[in-house]
Amino acid sequence: MIVCSCNVLSDRDVRETISGRSDRPSVGAVFRHMGCEPKCGRCTRNIAALVDQHAGGAIDECMTGGDCDSCRGDTLAA
């Protein structure tokens, strides 16, 4: 399923990108690893959900008080 229309990224692309990681990468780190960046920002929540599923964490849980790449990506995309 396509999760980012602007960059034509599928959920499989995102899962492959985060599959070998032991940490919980930010949405921005996922984009950087794939050589692109968020454009319209509608995909950031879907990608964050995929990262959370991989890490076993709760969706929308942020431990940095809004200073992480994912939060900044959401703000910039809004």
Secondary structure, DSSP 8 states (H G I E B T S, - for coil): -EEETTTTEEHHHHHHHHTT-SS---HHHHHHHTT---SS-TTHHHHHHHHHHHHT--TT--SSTT-SHHHHHHHHH-
